[in-house]
């Protein structure tokens, strides 16, 4: 027997087995109208009200519904409502500039635009057939409570469920088509590898617009897990809600966990969730120092994943093994900086240039209306990640050496900026660091470190360089250090190195030497 695997399966199970269980706790400081705490039964009712409203607008199957929103219960509801009715949800990064949002709406061909109250004014001029502000307007003018929506005429697991736009390590974002099958398999494997069960409490510290919150809303619903919505990342607020709600599982970029560590330094009393909380980290390689501090200062379990929007996103998973328990803390943390072992159903190999290639049921169907880019990304039946890496033959774990375009080649030697960043970050005065290659007449490229110092700390350029040379091969040490107030990142925590490099390569024909 073969029946289509669709997003509906997760909510169907939630309504059947956990109808009276608390399902969603909205952000209490949501602008506009806060959604009252919802059981999974009530979540199902609200999802059908969204669908009935879209029916009334005449939005057909296959049409795109764009949502520009901070984390909210309504965004979570729409991640179910839109694809479950055969339509396509387009979650959009609320941090984008108006012209960038307009590009996504136009390129996706969205007929409906739903916007958070905070971005209502700046998106008012975007041309679209139907536009609503999330909150009171959608509750009174769009949603149709008590009206049974039309069913999806022909459920298809290979149909596009969401179009998620890439986060900006390249100039123009591309719309990643994720199918119901992609989402289903990703949810299943994510739940397996993170050991999700019915007594977990999940908090959305990760932006839901980013790859559908890594697919966590779906698997959490399927297992009846309480989901707590956090609108904006704040270290102290995360600790407070872990304590208030008994949170046991969260996902996010290293910047999120650094914020929690900073807040923990002044937290009054026992750190909540000690020996109970599991965190999943991705979006940027975490320094080993951060990983070690999570275990020692918070008492939380750290896990590392690697993936891309194009892979739904889970490709690899890395959690400390029982055999690692006897290792020194520094060594355990160092092992967790690796991307990890391929997730169940994922196959990896490397191109001749060292690029990581992947095959899996979580790999995208294609880039929306970009056939040439799709063909390039899926050449020879493998997804080309654009990342360079190596596989540890002793335990099968993947290590990402760098974005291929970010590898620094100085004097003929390849240098991983991640390795240099990790070394610099171990200096006690350093709060943030980004390492880039800049043009050099003698070496082709030389290594520059952009450093943000910790509050109240001081350090000199020579001190940072000496710190590196004492801990790694001399050619890997930066030749110059520039101190900055901040380092630009994407919404998912990735350092935007193309922006950092641009001033140094201006006027040159290529961005590498």
C-alpha positions in Angstrom: 0.0 0.0 0.0 1.2 3.5 -0.9 -0.5 6.6 0.3 0.9 10.2 -0.1 2.9 11.6 2.8 1.7 15.1 3.4 1.9 17.9 6.0 -1.6 16.9 7.0 -0.4 13.7 8.6 1.3 15.6 11.5 -1.8 17.7 12.5 -4.2 14.8 11.9 -2.3 12.8 14.5 -2.1 15.8 16.9 -5.9 16.3 16.7 -6.6 12.6 17.1 -4.3 11.8 20.0 -3.7 15.1 21.7 -6.8 17.2 21.0 -7.1 18.4 24.6 -3.3 18.8 25.1 -1.9 22.3 25.1 -0.3 22.7 21.7 0.7 26.3 21.1 1.6 29.2 23.5 1.8 32.4 21.6 4.3 35.2 22.3 2.6 37.3 25.0 4.1 40.6 23.7 2.8 40.0 20.1 1.8 43.3 18.6 -1.9 43.5 17.7 -3.9 40.5 18.8 -2.3 37.6 20.7 -3.6 34.1 19.9 -4.9 32.6 23.1 -3.2 29.4 24.2 -4.4 26.6 21.8 -4.9 23.0 22.4 -4.1 20.8 19.4 -7.9 20.5 18.9 -8.2 24.3 18.7 -5.1 24.5 16.5 -6.9 22.3 14.0 -10.0 24.6 14.1 -7.9 27.6 13.5 -6.1 26.0 10.6 -9.4 25.2 8.9 -10.6 28.8 9.5 -7.5 30.0 7.5 -8.3 27.5 4.8 -11.9 28.5 4.5 -10.9 32.2 4.3 -8.5 31.4 1.4 -11.3 29.5 -0.2 -13.6 32.6 0.1 -10.9 34.7 -1.6 -10.8 32.3 -4.5 -7.2 31.3 -3.9 -6.8 28.0 -5.7 -4.6 25.0 -5.3 -1.0 25.6 -6.3 -1.3 29.4 -5.6 1.4 31.0 -3.4 0.6 32.6 -0.1 3.5 34.8 1.2 3.8 35.4 5.0 6.2 38.1 6.4 6.2 37.6 10.1 8.2 37.3 13.2 7.7 34.1 15.2 4.0 33.9 16.0 1.2 31.4 16.5 -0.3 32.7 13.3 2.8 31.9 11.3 2.9 28.4 12.8 -0.8 27.9 11.9 -0.1 29.0 8.3 2.7 26.6 7.9 0.0 23.9 8.3 -3.0 25.6 6.7 -1.6 26.7 3.4 0.2 23.5 2.2 -2.5 21.2 3.8 -5.0 22.7 1.3 -2.8 22.2 -1.7 -1.6 25.7 -1.8 2.1 26.8 -1.4 3.3 28.8 1.6 6.1 31.3 1.1 7.6 32.3 4.5 9.6 35.5 4.1 12.4 36.9 6.2 10.9 39.9 8.1 14.3 41.5 8.3 14.5 42.1 4.6 14.2 45.5 3.1 10.9 46.4 1.4 12.3 46.1 -2.0 13.7 42.6 -1.2 10.3 41.5 0.1 8.7 42.8 -3.0 11.2 40.8 -5.1 10.2 37.6 -3.2 6.5 38.3 -3.6 6.9 39.0 -7.3 9.3 36.2 -8.1 7.1 33.6 -6.3 4.0 35.0 -7.9 2.2 35.1 -4.6 -1.4 36.2 -4.8 -1.8 36.7 -1.1 0.5 38.7 1.2 0.1 38.4 5.0 2.3 40.7 7.1 3.2 41.2 10.7 2.0 44.5 12.2 5.7 45.7 12.6 6.3 45.5 8.9 2.8 46.6 7.7 3.8 50.2 6.9 7.0 49.4 4.9 5.2 46.7 2.9 2.1 48.7 2.1 3.2 49.6 -1.4 4.0 46.0 -2.5 1.6 45.2 -5.4 -0.3 41.9 -4.7 -3.9 40.8 -5.2 -4.8 40.3 -1.5 -3.0 41.8 1.5 -3.8 41.5 5.2 -2.1 42.5 8.4 -1.8 39.5 10.8 -3.9 40.0 13.9 -7.2 41.7 14.2 -7.6 42.1 10.5 -7.0 38.5 9.6 -9.2 37.3 12.5 -12.2 39.4 11.4 -11.8 39.8 7.7 -10.1 36.6 6.5 -10.5 33.6 8.8 -13.9 31.8 8.5 -14.6 30.0 11.8 -17.1 27.2 11.7 -16.9 26.9 7.9 -15.7 23.6 6.5 -12.9 24.3 3.9 -12.8 22.5 0.7 -10.5 19.4 0.8 -7.3 19.2 -1.3 -8.6 17.6 -4.5 -5.6 15.3 -5.1 -3.1 15.1 -2.2 0.4 14.6 -3.7 3.6 14.1 -1.7 5.6 15.4 -4.6 3.7 18.7 -4.7 5.5 21.8 -3.6 4.5 22.6 0.0 6.6 25.7 0.7 9.0 28.0 -1.2 11.8 29.1 1.2 14.1 31.8 0.0 17.9 31.3 0.5 19.3 33.5 3.3 21.8 35.7 1.7 25.4 34.3 1.4 24.9 35.1 -2.3 23.4 38.2 -3.8 19.9 37.3 -5.1 17.9 34.9 -3.1 16.5 31.8 -4.8 13.2 30.2 -4.0 13.7 26.6 -2.7 10.8 24.3 -3.5 10.3 21.9 -0.7 7.8 19.1 -1.3 5.5 17.5 1.2 7.8 14.4 1.0 10.8 16.6 1.8 9.1 18.0 4.9 7.7 14.6 6.0 11.1 12.8 5.8 13.0 15.8 7.4 10.5 15.9 10.3 10.8 12.1 10.8 14.6 12.1 10.9 14.8 15.3 12.9 12.5 13.8 15.5 14.5 10.6 15.6 17.9 12.2 15.9 16.9 14.7 18.5 15.0 12.1 20.6 11.7 14.0 20.6 8.9 12.5 22.7 5.5 13.4 24.0 6.8 14.9 27.2 9.1 17.4 25.5 8.4 21.1 25.5 9.8 22.9 22.5 10.5 26.6 22.3 10.8 28.4 18.9 14.1 30.3 19.4 14.7 29.7 15.7 13.0 31.9 13.1 10.0 30.0 11.7 10.5 31.6 8.3 13.9 29.9 8.0 13.3 26.6 6.4 9.9 26.3 8.2 11.7 26.4 11.6 13.8 23.5 10.4 10.6 21.5 10.1 10.2 21.4 13.9 6.6 22.7 14.0 5.5 19.6 12.1 7.2 16.8 14.1 6.3 18.5 17.4 2.6 18.5 16.4 2.8 14.9 15.3 4.0 13.9 18.8 1.7 16.2 20.7 4.6 18.4 22.0 3.8 21.8 23.6 5.2 24.5 21.4 6.2 27.9 23.0 6.6 30.9 20.6 9.4 33.3 21.2 9.1 36.4 19.1 12.6 37.9 19.5 15.8 36.4 20.8 16.8 37.6 24.3 19.1 35.6 26.5 17.4 36.4 29.8 13.9 35.9 28.4 14.9 32.5 27.0 16.1 31.4 30.5 12.9 32.8 32.0 10.7 30.8 29.7 12.7 27.7 30.1 11.9 28.0 33.8 8.3 29.0 33.3 7.3 26.4 30.7 9.7 23.6 31.5 11.3 23.8 28.0 13.4 20.8 27.1 14.4 21.4 23.4 15.4 24.4 21.3 17.1 25.1 18.0 19.2 28.1 16.9 22.4 29.6 15.6 25.5 30.1 17.9 24.5 33.8 18.5 21.4 32.5 20.3 23.4 30.4 22.7 26.0 33.2 23.2 23.1 35.4 24.3 21.9 32.8 26.8 25.5 32.4 28.1 25.8 36.1 28.6 22.4 36.3 30.5 23.4 33.3 32.6 26.3 35.2 34.0 23.9 37.5 35.9 21.1 35.0 36.4 19.8 34.9 40.0 19.8 31.3 41.3 20.1 27.9 39.6 20.2 27.9 35.8 16.8 26.5 34.7 16.8 23.3 32.7 20.1 22.0 33.9 20.5 18.3 32.8 17.1 18.6 31.0 17.5 20.9 28.1 18.8 19.8 24.7 19.8 22.5 22.2 20.4 22.0 18.5 22.9 24.4 16.8 23.5 25.2 13.1 23.7 28.2 10.8 27.4 28.8 11.5 30.1 26.6 12.9 30.2 27.1 16.7 33.6 27.7 18.4 34.6 24.9 20.7 34.8 27.4 23.5 31.0 28.1 23.2 30.2 24.4 23.2 32.2 23.8 26.3 30.6 26.7 28.1 27.1 25.4 27.2 27.8 22.2 29.1 29.7 23.7 32.0 27.8 26.9 32.6 24.3 25.9 31.6 24.3 22.2 32.0 22.5 21.8 28.7 23.2 19.1 26.1 24.7 20.5 22.9 24.0 18.9 19.5 25.3 20.1 16.2 23.7 19.7 12.8 24.6 20.7 9.2 22.2 21.4 6.4 20.9 24.0 4.0 17.5 25.4 3.1 17.8 23.2 0.0 17.9 20.1 2.2 14.9 20.8 4.4 17.5 21.3 6.2 18.9 18.2 8.0 21.9 16.5 6.4 24.1 15.5 9.4 23.8 15.2 13.1 26.5 15.3 15.8 25.8 14.5 19.5 28.4 13.3 22.0 28.7 9.6 22.2 28.8 7.5 25.4 32.5 6.7 24.5 33.3 10.4 24.7 32.3 10.7 28.3 35.8 10.1 29.6 37.4 12.6 27.3 38.6 16.0 28.6 35.9 18.7 28.3 37.9 20.6 25.6 38.3 17.5 23.5 34.6 16.6 23.8 33.7 20.2 22.7 36.2 20.1 19.8 34.5 16.9 18.4 31.2 18.6 18.5 32.3 21.4 16.2 32.1 18.9 13.4 29.0 18.8 11.2 28.4 15.2 12.2 27.3 11.8 10.9 25.0 11.7 7.9 21.4 11.6 9.0 19.3 8.5 8.3 18.8 8.3 4.6 21.5 10.8 3.6 24.4 9.8 1.4 27.4 12.1 1.1 30.4 12.2 -1.3 32.9 14.8 -2.5 33.7 16.3 -5.8 37.2 16.5 -7.2 37.5 19.9 -5.7 36.4 18.8 -2.3 32.8 20.1 -2.5 30.3 18.2 -0.3 27.6 16.5 -2.5 24.4 15.0 -1.0 21.6 12.6 -2.0 18.5 12.2 0.1 14.7 12.5 0.2 15.1 15.8 1.9 16.9 17.5 -1.1 14.8 20.2 -2.8 12.7 19.6 -5.9 14.2 22.7 -7.5 14.5 26.5 -7.5 11.3 28.2 -8.3 11.3 29.2 -11.9 15.1 28.9 -12.2 15.7 25.8 -14.3 19.3 26.5 -15.0 20.2 27.0 -11.4 18.3 23.8 -10.5 20.2 21.9 -13.1 23.5 23.1 -11.8 22.6 22.4 -8.2 21.4 18.8 -9.0 24.0 18.0 -11.6 24.7 14.2 -12.0 21.9 13.3 -9.5 23.7 14.9 -6.5 23.0 18.1 -4.7 26.0 20.4 -4.8 26.2 22.2 -1.4 28.8 24.8 -2.3 30.6 23.8 0.9 34.1 22.2 1.2 34.6 19.4 3.6 36.2 16.2 4.7 35.0 12.9 6.2 36.7 11.4 9.3 37.4 7.8 8.3 37.5 6.7 11.9 33.8 7.5 12.7 32.2 8.8 9.5 31.7 12.4 10.7 31.7 15.3 8.3 33.7 18.4 8.9 32.9 21.5 6.9 36.1 23.3 6.1 34.5 26.4 4.6 32.2 27.7 2.0 34.2 27.0 -1.1 34.3 30.6 -2.1 35.5 31.5 1.4 38.6 29.3 1.5 41.7 31.4 1.8 44.6 30.4 -0.4 47.7 32.1 0.8 51.1 31.2 -0.7 49.5 28.1 -2.3 48.3 26.8 1.1 44.5 26.3 1.7 43.4 27.8 5.0 40.0 27.2 6.6 38.7 30.5 8.0 36.6 28.5 10.4 39.8 27.0 12.0 41.3 30.5 12.4 38.1 31.9 13.8 37.9 29.1 16.4 41.5 29.9 17.5 40.9 33.6 17.8 37.7 33.1 19.6 39.5 31.2 22.3 41.2 34.5 23.3 39.4 35.7 26.4 39.0 39.3 25.1 37.2 38.2 21.9 33.4 38.3 21.6 33.0 37.8 17.8 35.3 37.2 14.9 35.2 36.8 11.2 38.2 35.8 9.1 38.4 36.7 5.4 41.0 36.6 2.6 42.2 39.9 1.2 44.4 40.6 -1.8 48.1 40.6 -1.2 50.8 41.3 -3.8 53.2 38.7 -2.5 51.0 35.9 -1.3 48.0 36.3 -3.6 45.7 36.4 -0.6 46.5 37.1 3.0 44.4 36.5 6.1 42.6 39.4 7.8 40.7 39.0 11.1 37.7 41.3 11.9 37.3 41.2 15.7 34.6 42.4 18.1 36.0 42.7 21.6 34.0 41.6 24.7 32.5 44.5 26.7 35.2 46.1 28.8 38.0 44.0 27.3 41.1 45.2 25.5 43.5 43.6 23.1 46.1 44.7 20.5 46.6 43.4 17.0 49.9 41.9 17.8 48.5 40.1 20.8 45.8 38.4 18.6 48.3 37.4 16.0 50.7 36.0 18.6 47.8 34.1 20.2 47.1 32.4 16.8 50.8 31.6 16.1 51.1 29.9 19.5 48.3 27.6 18.6 48.4 26.9 14.9 50.8 26.8 11.9 52.2 30.2 11.3 50.8 30.6 7.8 47.3 30.2 9.2 47.6 33.2 11.5 46.1 36.5 10.4 48.6 39.0 9.1 46.3 41.9 10.1 43.6 42.4 12.7 40.9 45.0 12.4 38.7 45.8 15.4 35.0 46.4 14.7 31.9 47.3 16.7 29.8 44.5 15.1 29.9 41.9 12.4 26.9 41.6 10.0 25.0 38.4 10.0 22.0 37.0 8.2 18.8 36.2 10.2 20.0 32.7 10.7 23.3 33.7 12.2 25.6 33.3 9.2 28.3 35.8 8.8 27.9 37.7 5.5 31.5 37.4 4.3 30.7 38.6 0.8 29.9 41.9 2.4 33.0 41.9 4.5 35.3 41.1 1.6 33.7 43.5 -0.9 35.7 46.7 0.1 39.0 44.9 -0.1 38.4 43.5 -3.6 36.7 46.5 -5.1 38.0 47.3 -8.6 39.5 43.8 -9.1 38.3 41.4 -11.7 38.0 38.5 -9.3 37.2 38.0 -5.7 40.1 35.6 -5.2 43.8 35.6 -6.1 
